[in-house]
Every structure is written in C-alpha cells, then in structure tokens.
C-alpha cells in the first residue's frame, strides 16, 4: 500500500495560479484550494494540512492578517507566501510573523517544487523528532523506575526535587542499581529535556584520551587526530553531561575536570579558543568517594564540587519487597523481546529470588530472567530452574543454595533478609544501634523494634 500523500492548502483568488500549482504539485501532493480568506479559514479549521501556500493579496482580507490568524489556530503548520515582485517588503514582514518562506509570481517551476519539497521534508523531520522525544520521555518516566520500598521512595523524592534545577547531582550505589536510568529520568523529565544527554563512562576510557573525550581536540593535535572533534562538554551544551564512575578518574584528570566544571569553559586539546558551555552535571559512582578523599585518591575540592545533591540508590538485597514487582515487570518486558514458551513465574521462584543476595543488583535480576526465558521450555519457570542456573554461575554460594532448597513463605523470606542486613549493619557499626540505623537509612526506634521482632540479641552482633 502506498503512503498517503501530504496535504497542501493553496489560497489564491487567481484561477490561473491555482491551475498552474495543481499541474505542478498534484502528482506528489493532495491539494485543496481556497479563493478567499473565509473559505481558507473554514478549510483550515476543519482539516489537517502539512503546508499552506498563501497569496499576499486576497479579495476579502490581507494575506498578512490571514497568516496571523492561521498561526494562532495551528502554529506548527508551515505557511509559504506567494507574492508579486513589488510586494517583497510585505513578504519579509510575513517571515517575521511566522511564514517559512516566499516565492514570486510568475514563479519558476523548479524553484517552487524545491521550496515545497523542502518545507514538507522539514515538517516530516520535526514530527519524527517530536515523536522520538515523546518516546524517550515515556521510557524514562519516573514510573518506569520500579520500586515501592521506603529507600526507593526517598530516591523518588530527591529526583523530583532536582529535576527542574540545574544543581549538580551525585548518584551513589553499587553496580547494577540503575544509576544511569535515574540520571536519564532526571534529564528527560526536567528543564533540560530538549537538550542532549551525553553519557561518559570514566572507567572505560584510557587516561591519555580522557581530556580529548571531555574537551575535544583540534586536527593534528596528536597522532590520529585527523580532524577536529567536539568533546562531551561541547556536545552536552544546553543539556546534561553524565559522568559515570567518576571515582575511576586519575588525579591529574580530576584536576582538569574540576577546572572545567568550575569555569564552564575549556580549550580543545591542541586549540587556543576558549569555549563556554551551559551544561548540567550529573555524576555517579559505586565507590565511597569520601573515603577516597581521606586516602588521597580523590580530590577534596572536586568531591565538594560534585557532592551538592547526593542520591543513594539502595542495592537489591535491601529492597526485598520490590523483588516480586521487579521480576514481574522484567518478565512482561522480556516476553515481548525473546521467543519463549514460558507463560508465568511460579511462587516458589519468587521466594527463591527474594532469598538470593543479587550481587549484580537489578541488572543481574533482569539478565537472569532473560536467560531463564530463553532456556526454560516449560510453561512456568520454577525455583528448580533458578537453582540449576545458579549452580552453573560464578556467583553461586553454597549457603545460599541450601536456603533456596527449602520451602519459605514470602514473610519468612523477608525476615531472613532483614535479619542478615541488620546483623551486617550492627557488625560494621560495632554494636552501636544509632550508627547501624543510619547505615540502613532508618530510625533507631524502628531498628530496635525490628531487632526485638527478629529476636536479634546484642550477643549475636559478634557472631
């Protein structure tokens, strides 16, 4: 089936002009004609047009007045003016009022065709870009960051506070907790969503290339620099620069980065021109940057520059109650991606998921489910399938396997996780409940209540 023709409204009281335009354009476009302003507005209000060709002089209204009225009705519809030689000054005024172009009568057929084709192509591109922006925004809506636990609620509140600010954000969390997903959600839901989101993985770029990656380089500035190249800061101008794993940067690169962040200006490698940029900085790390500052491996001044609004993403083992909804979310998502005979996840599988530590966090859970969907040939994935997969993986732990073999209820699975987390936190805090509560992002009173409920005695702290 052939694609629908784009629709053009031609407004001119001269029948010879209308006939000429019909001959020139009817093979490629669907044409609608109007002889005066009233007829034009009736058609314009009742139909959708991709382009309007509008004469400067009409019997009942000025072309400029009609242009303004049409722009008020549908500002995104492109309008081209048709004018006589002596009216070029008015045509320039029409451009100021929103017309995209004009051409002169008598018109050149090739020029007219070129202008019309270009106007339609530009409108198509704008529509595609708008659809893409809407799709990206939909993908990175807050609702697509799954989780209902108290720790994730704090993440949502922090995201909402910073998304319409230009404040520098530091995302902290283990690998696989979704730091880049959060960074993209902040960008695509905030005031810079129409700008670029430029991610840079600081852990994967060689030290000698990092300055060029961030600031760009001029042609011939080093071996292999065969042409000028913009860096991440320049590409992110007007948008967001996401520096992932910033704790991996060498000290000498940290110094250069600090200067760019402070001044918002830089020179390309091998260049002399000072380039100013307007960039929002979001950084992420799985490391303890404060400890790195004490050890002298991370600059204190850079730490304070990026540690304006820290957002801590909890590991999956501290989000026990979120595992069932995450598992079902990934199951629905991945079922559309891979061919599988699986129709459901068993309750014992979900219980086993909740008993596992997930060292790779949410990313590991998603990858695990994808492998199960591909390899399991039964209608339902069961805990036995998961145990079999774990035995073959490097992350398998004997004591965890023993737990997974047992039959646990949802409540007992959560209790088991909470007990382990509390014991670990109390050991790390040397038995001080207040410090342990701080590590677990809860209050001393709630922690004491849970310890009593789970029968965690003070003596157990040193087990």
Secondary structure as GFF3:
##gff-version 3
##sequence-region A 1 463
A	DSSP	beta_strand	7	11	.	.	.	ID=ss1
A	DSSP	alpha_helix	15	25	.	.	.	ID=ss2
A	DSSP	beta_strand	30	34	.	.	.	ID=ss3
A	DSSP	alpha_helix	37	46	.	.	.	ID=ss4
A	DSSP	beta_strand	51	55	.	.	.	ID=ss5
A	DSSP	alpha_helix	63	73	.	.	.	ID=ss6
A	DSSP	beta_strand	78	84	.	.	.	ID=ss7
A	DSSP	three_ten_helix	85	87	.	.	.	ID=ss8
A	DSSP	alpha_helix	88	96	.	.	.	ID=ss9
A	DSSP	beta_strand	101	105	.	.	.	ID=ss10
A	DSSP	alpha_helix	109	139	.	.	.	ID=ss11
A	DSSP	three_ten_helix	142	144	.	.	.	ID=ss12
A	DSSP	alpha_helix	150	162	.	.	.	ID=ss13
A	DSSP	beta_strand	169	172	.	.	.	ID=ss14
A	DSSP	alpha_helix	179	188	.	.	.	ID=ss15
A	DSSP	beta_strand	197	201	.	.	.	ID=ss16
A	DSSP	alpha_helix	207	215	.	.	.	ID=ss17
A	DSSP	alpha_helix	232	235	.	.	.	ID=ss18
A	DSSP	beta_strand	240	244	.	.	.	ID=ss19
A	DSSP	three_ten_helix	246	248	.	.	.	ID=ss20
A	DSSP	alpha_helix	251	263	.	.	.	ID=ss21
A	DSSP	beta_strand	265	266	.	.	.	ID=ss22
A	DSSP	beta_strand	275	276	.	.	.	ID=ss23
A	DSSP	beta_strand	280	285	.	.	.	ID=ss24
A	DSSP	alpha_helix	289	295	.	.	.	ID=ss25
A	DSSP	alpha_helix	300	306	.	.	.	ID=ss26
A	DSSP	beta_strand	309	312	.	.	.	ID=ss27
A	DSSP	three_ten_helix	316	318	.	.	.	ID=ss28
A	DSSP	three_ten_helix	320	322	.	.	.	ID=ss29
A	DSSP	alpha_helix	323	335	.	.	.	ID=ss30
A	DSSP	beta_strand	344	345	.	.	.	ID=ss31
A	DSSP	alpha_helix	347	355	.	.	.	ID=ss32
A	DSSP	alpha_helix	361	375	.	.	.	ID=ss33
A	DSSP	beta_strand	380	381	.	.	.	ID=ss34
A	DSSP	alpha_helix	383	391	.	.	.	ID=ss35
A	DSSP	alpha_helix	398	405	.	.	.	ID=ss36
A	DSSP	alpha_helix	410	428	.	.	.	ID=ss37
A	DSSP	alpha_helix	433	439	.	.	.	ID=ss38
A	DSSP	alpha_helix	444	453	.	.	.	ID=ss39
A	DSSP	three_ten_helix	458	462	.	.	.	ID=ss40
###
